[in-house]
Amino acid sequence: MALDKLNSALALALLALSAAAASSQVFVVGEASATADINTDFKPTNVQIPTAKMTELGRRELIRNLEAEQGFAHRALPLGAGLTLHANGPLAANAAEYKKMIYQKGQAAAAGDRVIVTALEIKGDRIILDLNGGPYAKHRFLSHVSFNDAPVAAGNGSQATGSRITLIFPGPVPEISAPEVKALLDPVIDFGVKSSEQAYADTLPPLLKDSIAAHEVLVGMSHRMVLAALGAPENKVRDQPSGDAKGGSYEEWIYGHVPQTVRFVRFVGDRVTVVEIAALGKPIEIHDKDEVGDLNPSMPTREVAMGDQQAEGDSQKASATPPTLRKPGEAAPAGTSNKVQFPTATKLPPSPTSSPTIPPTGPDPTSPLL
């Protein structure tokens, strides 16, 4: 009898659960819902591509002008190295494949995020650009070394967080410039947003503007021009020439480190006076002649003159009536001049003073205690 009651209770419970399941809604988060907000609209570019094959000089110029460039993502960029773009053509992945790539690998940058070209390689018919560190983590051999079962190197930061874009051309990579490559990448990355330093560089004469765009420093540039050309230095040194503590001090900015090319930029005031370029295996290049000239205007100066001292040839100012506190038509007192009177340094005789009275030091005879 008890067993029959237990079976009946179980049956009723199963019926209640089935009825509740029939009336409830089940939400499943999958690829479609997770990638619903990802923009997959694509408009191919129409950039005139040169026909000449890229030279070694053009390859070096392209790498120098594109590395460390910053832009903003036009669309979500997937982690890894699976993003391929054809020059003046479509993405290799269609909309569905693009969403699947982001769903499986994750995002390296969302739409509108800042991205930096951290590495660039030219190979055959393609230009390979690594963004925000690239798709692969930097390997450290110390991560395989342990001491008493304790790892020598910490594992933090070993995960790759960057992306890679491969720009493919119909044939070998042509003699293409950095602005043309940026225009071809416009459907993915917007390089047109300017920083304050880039906007400042656009206001300069062509010689200075071209030098800043080529990341070159000329003798005669200011601090802001050097920052626009090379960015912030790795090291700064303040010193006096020949160690003379009383001599004029200078400031030296140092860029790069061995075995890379090292640049020493010396400032006196707000002007570059010496640029030294030390490349591995080459003699040091020293630039100490003014290369800017009148293109960089000098700082405004002011001349402060003493009260009654007048500069030579300033006859017009000398003939002008000096300012006065007298009323119009009021004559100056007799025996005085219009010049400012300064107090004399003559010492006045000391005023006679009476000698101080010294109170008696003995006991007071009128005191009632005596």
Residue, then its C-alpha position, 0 to 999 in steps of 0.5 A: m500500500a505504501l509503495d502504491k502511494l509512493n509511485s502515485a506521488l512520483a507520477l504526479a510530480l513528473l506530470a507537474l514538471s512536464a506541465a511547467a516545462a511546456s509552459s516555460q521558455v528556453f533561451v539558448v545563446g549561440e552564434a546567431s545571437a552572439t554575433a547579431d550586432i556585428n557589422t558586415d557591410f563592405k564596400p570595395t575601394n577604388v585606388q589606382i595601384p602602380t604597375a612597377k614592381m617594388t624596389e628595395l628602397g620602396r620596401r624600406e620606405l613602406i615599412r618605416n612609414l607604416e610601422a607604429e601607425q595608429g588608426f581606428a577599427h571600422r569593424a570588429l577585428p577577429l583574433g588570429a591571422g584569418l583576415t584576408l583582404h584583396a586590393n580593391g576587392p572583397l574580404a576573403a570571408n563572406a558575412a557568415e564566415y566573418k561572424k563565425m570567425i569572431y564567434q570562435k576566436g573572439q575580438a581583437a578590437a571592437a568597432g571604433d577601438r584604436v589599433i596600432v600597426t606593430a609589425l609589417e612584412i612584405k612577401g610575394d604578392r601580399i603585405i602582412l600587417d600585425l595589429n596590437g601585437g599580432p596573432y601570436a604570443k611572444h615565446r619566452f624560453l624561460s617559461h619552460v624553466s623551473f626551479n624547485d617546481a617553481p617557474v622562473a618566468a611568470g606566465n602573465g601576458s602570454q596570451a595573444t590579443g592582436s590580429r593580422i590582416t593580409l592584403i593581397f595584390p593581383g600580382p607581385v607587390p607594386e611600388i606602393s606608398a603608405p597613403e595608398v596602402k592606408a586607402l586600400l585598408d579603409p574598409v577595415i581600418d580608418f587611418g584618417v583620424k588625426s592626432s594633435e601632433q599630425a594636425y600640427a604637422d599639417t600647418l607647417p611648411p612643406l619641408l618640415k611637413d615632409s620631414i615629419a611624415a618621414h620621421e626625420v629630425l632636422v637641425g633647427m626644429s622645435h620640441r613639438m616638431v621632434l615629438a611629431a616626427l619621432g614621438a616621445p624619447e626613450n631617454k633624456v639627458r641634461d648636461q653642460p658642455s665640457g662639464d662646465a657648471k657655469g656654462g649653458s646647459y643643453e638637453e639630449w633626447i635619445y631614440g633607439h638602442v643597439p643593435q638598432t639605429v640610435r639617434f641623439v637629438r640635442f636641444v639648446g632652448d627650444r631648438v635642435t642644434v645637433v643630430e647624431i645618427a649611429a647605425l650599426g657598422k657605419p660611421i656616426e652621422i653628425h648634423d650641426k648646420d641649420e637645415v630649417g632656416d627661416l621656416n621655423p620662426s624664432m621665439p618672440t623677444r621683448e626688450v626692457a629699457m631702463g627708466d630714462q635710458q633711451a635707445e639710439g635713434d629713438s628720437q620719436k619716442a624722445s620727443a613725446t611728452p613723458p607721462t605726468l600726474r600734473k594737471p594740464g597746464e600746471a607748471a613744475p615747481a621751481g628747482t625740480s626736474n621731470k626725472v624720477q627722484f630716488p632717495t639718497a644713500t646719506k645716513l641720518p645722524p642718530s637721534p639722541t636717546s636717554s640712557p635706560t634706567i636699571p632697576p636696583t638688584g637688592p631687596d626693597p627696603t619698603s617691602p612688608l616682608l622685611 
